[in-house]
Structure formats: structure tokens, C-alpha cells
Amino acid sequence: MAYPANSPFSGFVPPPPRAGLSTGVIIGMMAGGLVVVLCLCAGVMGAVLLFTAGNAQNPTTASATPPSSSGTGQPHVVTYSASSPGSSIGEIGFYDSTGLDQNIYDVTSPWTDTETIDSGVVDYITLNVNQMGGDSPVTCSITVDGRQVDSKAVTSGPYQDVICSADLS
């Protein structure tokens, strides 16, 4: 590049371009390095989640961890019952004999389940009956050792939900 003769820079010749990397190439390399680091982090997090999920309990069948008790309490025969005038109940949640919270869906009404539960493993139980969008009344009851200890009913409104409970201690 030459400057006009009357310019103060007329005898000046600009230096040749530097050999090496341009600013654009450097920024591109930094962006590429950032992408690689982010991908590595995402891969590590994915592996951790996959490992954790592989060791987790199935949430549709076991959503609670049983207490660490050795089961030295008294065994109780527990009968859970749920009903609705409709042909089915949306969801039922209850504690099984190991102390895990079981959830079952689209259950034919009436429904009953009997469990032998050690009060050393589980000392408080619940039965949750949910119509999940229906407007039919729902009822629940819990019988422990042949004696009904709780019974409830909900009769109006959408998304009926009723909870029965019992203390086994």
C-alpha cells in the first residue's frame, strides 16, 4: 500500500502482516475448547445420573425407603380397602409389608389388599385413594388385626382424594 505524495506518511511503508494466528482463529479455538469442556462436563453428569438412576428404586413401585429398624416389633395384619361407585379408581398408594410405599394405577373398584406389617419396620401407615380427574366419590378404610381403625369418604368435586391412616406402634 502506498500513500499519496502529499501525505505525511508518504515515505512510510506499513509492516507486512504478522505470521501466525489471527484474532478470529484464536477466538474460534477458544470457543471450540469451551465446547469440548462443556461436552465433557455433560458426559460426566450423564454418567453420574445414569449410575444413580440404575441404583434407584422403581418410582412406580417403591417411592420410599424403609426404615432401618430390624423388625423386632409386633406383626399386624393390615387390610386396606378402597372403593368408588365408578368402575375404577385412578390411583392407590399404600405401605407394603416391607415398609415401601406402593402406588398402583387404574384399579378396579372395589379394591382390597392384606399385608402383614411388623410395627418394628413400619409404625405408621397410610392409604391414599385418588380419583385422578374423575368426579365419582371415593372411600378408604384400614383394618388392623380385625378392627377397623380408620375410614373416610369424599363425595363431591373433581380430583377426589381421600387419605386413611393408622398408628401401628
N, C-alpha and C positions, 0 to 999 in steps of 0.2 A: 504494500500500500504506500502510495506516495502522497505527500501533502502539497498543496498549491505553493507556488514560489513565493508569494507574498505572506504566507503563514508563518507565525513564529516557530512552527515545528518543521519548517521546510527542509532542514538537514537531518531531521530525526527519522530514524528507521525503527519501527516497533520491533521488539524482540520476537523471535519465532515462537510458535506455540510450544508450551512445555510438553515434553514427552512424559507419558504416564496416564493416570486415570483422570477423567473429567469429573466434575461435581455430580453430574447426572448418574454416572456409573457408580460412584461411591454411595449416593443415596439409594440407588437400586440394590446394591449389595447389602446395605444396612436393612432395607425393607425385607429382602429375601432372608436374611439372618433372623429377623424378628419373626417372620412366618414360620421358619424352621423351629425356633424356640417355642412358639405357641403350639405348633403341632405336637411337639414332644410333650409339653405340659398336658395337652388334651389327651394324648395317648396314655400317659401315666394316670391321669384322673379316671379315664375309661377303664383301665386295668384294675384300679382300686375299687371302683363301683362294681365292676363285674365280679371281682373276688368277694366283695361284701355281699352282693346280691346272691351269689352262689351259696354262701353260708347262712343266709337269712331263712327264716321260716316262710312258708307259703302264706301270704296275707289273707287268702280267702278261707284258709282252714285254721290258721293259728296266728292270731294277731297280738297275743300277749305272752310274755314269758312266765312260766310257772314259778311260784315262789321257791326259794331254795330249801324249804323245810324237808325233813326226811320222811314225812308222812307218818308221824307217830301219834296222830290224833285219833279220834273215833270215826269209823266209817259210817256214812249216812246214805240211805237210798233216797235219791232225789228224782222226782218226776216233774219234768217241765211240760206244760200244756199251753197251746195257743190255738185260737180259732177265729174265724171270720165267716159271716154268712155268705160271702163270695166263695168262689171255687178255690181260690189260692190266696196265700199271704206273700207279700213281696220279699221280706227278709226276716230271718230269725237269728238272733245272736244269743249264745248261752255258754256256760263253762262246762267243759267235759271232765271226766274223772281224773285227768292229769293236771287240771288247772288251766288249760288253754282255752281261750275264747274262740269258740267255733261260730262261723257265720254261714248260713245256708240261704239260698235264694229260690224264689218261685216255688214255694212249699204248698202242697195240697192241704187244705183245711178240712177237718181239724188235724192238728199235729201233736204228737206226744213223744217224749224221749225220756228214758230212765237211765240214770248214771249212779254208780256207787262212788261217792266222793269222800275222801279222807279229810277230816277237818284240820289235820296237821299239814295238808298240802294246800287246801283252799278253805278259808274260814268265812268268806262272804261271796255269795253267788248272785248273779242277775240273769234275767231273761228279758230280752228286748225284742218286741214284735213291732214291725214297721210295715205299713201297707204300701209304701213307696209310690205315691201318686194316686192310689185308689181312694175312694171315699166310703168304703164299707167299714163298719165298726170292727174293732179288733179287741180280743181279750187275751189275758195271760194268767197263768197260775203256777205256783210252785208248791209241791208237796214234799215234805221231808219226813222220812220214816213213817209214812202213812197219815201224816197230819198236814192239812193244807195250812201253809204259813203266810201266803200272800196271794191275792187275786185282784186284778184290776181290769177295767174296760174303758175304752174311749169310743164314743158313739157318733160324733159328728165332725165334719170338716175334712178337707183333703189331707193327704200325707199323715194318716193315723199312725201314732207311735205310742206304745204303752210299755212300761218297764215294771217288772216284778223283781223282788229281791228277797234274800233270806240270809240270816246270820247263822253259820254252822258251828261257831265256837261255843 
